[in-house]
Every structure is written in structure tokens, then in C-alpha cells.
Amino acid sequence: MKTLSRLYMALIILFLYAPIAVMIVFSFNSGSSVWVYEGFSFDWYAELIFNSEMLDAFKHTLIVAVLSAVISTVLGTAAAVGISTIKNKLAKSAIMSVTNIPMMNADIVTGVSLMLLFIFFGKMFGLAESLGFFTVLIAHITFNLPYVILSVLPKLKQTDPALLQAAMDLGCTPVKAFFKVMLPSISSGIFTGFIMAFTLSLDDFVISYFTCGHYQTLPIVIYNMTKRTVTPDTYALSTLIFISVFALLLLYNITLSRSEKKRGAQ
């Protein structure tokens, strides 16, 4: 039984990571073939520097990902703190149900509905261009918020509410007590929410496609390239993104491990 379970896990891991491994290998291919490996080379990484369209799209993606992750982390943390203080179980359940809707809803429904909303307001205020950078940013914040809230809430439940009261009894204002006592205890949950928001924003296609206008992100540019030919410099950029996300996950696991050790020591 153990052998079968290990074989099953190995097949799952192979199925998930074999395409990424192939992409990384061919990003170092000296030729432009996607099925014949002609030799090791950094040519496509050098070529990437001169691909202004892709680099601009990557810059757009990073700007949206960072800003949406930061804003949704701040708003999501504040919302989680507010939800945790609600005593009425029915009201709390209703709010959590509303919070979960963006996660359960199909991306295409969210994208189309946000597009219609932005166009409606654009026409209402007489804007020449209804869709652009700000509409993409708002859309990304919208679908990132639930993930941040659900990352912070468990940490709030684990935190002793008497700590905040004790800090205020010792002379702290409510705001100072939150930043001095509450925030450090839920920091791992906040960091988790930020990482999730950043990675979700980084690779989003469907919602961005409907709300971007002329402000195109990297997934949209790569999608448009598939109508012609995907060049190997795309593999090089995708490899760099994968390594960056992998490094972020390692950083998250290290942070989580340290926080658990501190909690165990206490």
C-alpha cells in the first residue's frame, strides 16, 4: 500500500512539474526549436533584454501585483480584525459568506461584471477611456481581499484577546496596543495573505483580460503571442518568474517555521 501511495504521489509531482522542467531546460536552448535541444546557451535571456513589449508588460504586471497585494493586505487585515470583533453569529456568518463569493465565483463572471461596472461609471463621468491601469488594480484588489482575510482570521483566533486589553491597561492607546501587541502576533498570517495576493495577481489572466483596456499585463501579451508564435525568450522570462515565486515561497516557509518555533518556546 505504501509503495502504491508513493508511486501515486510521484506521478502527481511528475505531472505537475514536468512541464515547468521542460520550459526551464528549453529556456537555455541555443536554438529556437521547442522540441530539439541544440545546446546550452544564455542567448534567450540576453534576447529578453531587447524585447520591449514583453518587458513593458512585465513591468505593468509587477506594478499591479505589488500595489494590489499591499492595498489588499492592508484592507484585508483591517477587515479581518473587524470581523473577529463581531459577536452576532448570524451577522458574522453572513459577512463571511459574502467574503467567500469572489473566491467561489467563476473568474469570467467576475471579469465581465467588473468590466460592465467600469464602463458604466466611465460613461457616467464622461471618460474617454473607461478601462486602464486603475480598473485592473481595483479588479485585482477585489479578488485578492478574501484570500488575505482568510489568511489573517485564523491568526486572530489563535491570539489571546486579553493581550490587547492588558496592553491598554498598561497605558497603551488602542491603536498603539494593536501595533505593539496584536500586529506581531498575526504577522505570519498577514505575510501569507500578501504572498497569496501577490502570486494570484501576478498570473491572473481572465479578470485582467476583461478590465485592462490598453494597459496589458504579461499573461495577456503571452496569450496574444500564442496566436502567432511563442518565442523562447518567453520561456526565459517565465523561468525567472518561477524562480522568484519559488524564492518567495521559501521565504514564507522559513518565516512560518520561525514563528512556530517562537510559539513553541513560549
N, C-alpha and C positions, 0 to 999 in steps of 0.2 A: 504493500500500500504506500509506504514511504517513497519507494522508487517511482511509482506512478505519479505521485503528487509532485516529486521533484522534476520529473520529466515534463509534467504539465506546466509547471512554473517556468522551466527552461524554454519551452515552446512559446509561452506568452511573452517572455522577455525578448526572445529572438524576433517574434512578430512585431513587437513594439519598437525595438531599437535597431533592427537590421536596416530599415530604410535610412535612418539617420547615419548609421555607419557608412553606408554606400555613398550618401551625399558628402560626408566628410572626406572619404577617400577620393572621390572624383573632383572635389574642390582643389586637390593638389595634382590633378592630371595636367600633363604638359600639352595635350591636345584638346580639341573642342568636342570630342566624341563623348556621348553619355553611356556608351556600352563597351568601349575599348580603352583600356588603361595604357597610355603611351609612355608614361614615365613620370617621375616625381618632379614637381615644379611649383613655384610660388607665383607663376605668371598671372593667374586669375585674381589673386589677391592684389597684385600690382595694377591689373586692369580695372579693378573695382574703384581705385582712386580716381580714375578718369571718367567713370560712369556718373555724370552729374545728375541724371534723372533719378537713379536709384539712391544716390547719397542724399539728395534733397528729400525724397520720400522717407528715407530712414531718419533724417533729422526731424521731419514732421511727426513721424511715429514716436520718436523719443520724447519730443516736446509734449505731445498729447499724453503719452504714458506717464511721464513724471508728474505733470500738472494734475492729471485726473487721479493718480494714485495719492498724491499729497492732499488734494482737496477732499477726496472721498474718505481718506483716513481720518482727517480732522472732523468732518461731518459725521462719519460713521461712528467714531469714538464718542462724540457728544450724544448722538442718538442712542447708542448702547447704554451710556450712563443714564440717560433719561428713561429708557425702557426698564432698566433694572430697578428704578425707584418707584415704578408703578405698582401699587398694591392690589388694585382691582384685577382679578384673574381674567375676567371676560374681556376687559379693555386691553390687557396685555396680550391675550391670545389673538384678538382682532388685529392689533398693530403688527404682531409677528406674522400673521397671515398675509397682510398687505406687504410687509417687508420681503416675504418669500416669493411674491408674484413675479418680480423681474428675473429671478433665478429659474423658476419653473416655466415661464413663458417662452415660446419659440422666438429665436433671435430675429427671424424675418418679420414676425408680428411686431416686435418691439421696434425694429428698424423702420418699418413702413409707418407705424403710428407716430413715431418721433419725427419722421420726415414730413408727414402731413401737418403736425403741430407747428414745426418750424416754418413751413411755407405759409401757413395760416397767419402766424404772427408777423412774418416778413411782409406779406401783402397788407396786413393791417397797419403796419408802421411805414409802409411805402419804401421798403428797402429794395435796392437794385438787385442784390444777391441775397437770397434767403438762407442758403446753405454755405458753410465755410468752416473756418477753424473753430469758432465758438460753438457751433452746433455739434461738431464732432466731440469737442471737450465736454459739453453738457451731456451728450448721449453716453459717453464713457463713464462719467461720474454716476449717471443713473444706474447703469448695470453693475458698477463696482461697489456701490454703497451696501447692498445686502451682504456681500462677502466680508466686508470689514465689520459690519455689525455682528454677524455670526461668529467672527473670529474673536471679538472683544468680549462679548457677553459671557462665554464660559469662564474667562479670567475674572470677570467681575463677580460671578457666583462663587469662585474659589476664594475671593478676598473677604476677609473678616470685616463686616461693616462697622464694627466697634473701633477699628483703627482710625477711621476718619473722624469719628466722634471724639476719640482720645486726643487726636491732634488739635482739634478745635478747643478742647478743654484745656490744653496746654498753651493756648494763646494764638493759634493759627487762625487766620480767616478761612472761610470755606474754600475760596479759590486757592490760597496758599496750601491748605491741607490737601486739596486734590493733587496739586503738582508735586508736593513733597512726599505724600504717602500713597495715594491711590495710583497715580500715574506710573511710578516704578513697579508696582505690583502687577499691573496689567500691560507692561511694556512689551512682553513677548507676544501677547495677543494682538497688540497694535502693529508690531513689526510683521507678524504673519499676515494680517489684513493688508498691509502695504505691499508686501511681496505678491500676494494674490492679485491685488488690484493692478499692480504694475504689469505682471505677466499676462493677465487677461486683456488688458488694454493693448499690450504690445502685439498680440497676434489676432486681435479682433478683425474680422472681415465684413460679416453680413451687416451689422449695425453701422459700421463706418461707411460701407458702400452706399447706403441709403441717405446718409446725413452729411457726406463730405463736400459735395459740390465740386469746386475746382481744387480744394485742399486735399490732395491724395496722399494716403499713407502707404507704407511699404507693401502690406498684403494686397492692396488694390492695384498697385503698379505691377507686382508679380503676377496677379491674375490677368491683367491686360497683356502681359508678355506671353502668357500661355496661348493666346490666340495666334501668336507668331511663333517665336522660338525662345525657349528659356536658355539663356547663355550661362556658361559655367561660373561667371562671376557672381551669379545669384547663389550658387552653392557656397561660394566663399563667404558671402555676407550672411547667409543662413547659418553657416558653421560658426561664425563669430557671435551671432545672436545666441545660438545654442550654448556655446561655452560661457557666455555672460550669464544666461539664465541658470545654468548649472552651478556657476560660482555663487550666485545669489542663494540658491537652494542649500549649498554647503554652508554658507554664512548663517542662514536661518537655522539649520540643524545644530550648528555649533552654539548659536545663541540660545536655542531651546534647551540644549544639553546643559549649558552653564546655569540657566535659570532653574532647572530641575535639581541640579546639584546644590544650589543655594537653598532651595526649599527643603531639600532633604537634610541639609546641615542645620537648618533652623528647627 
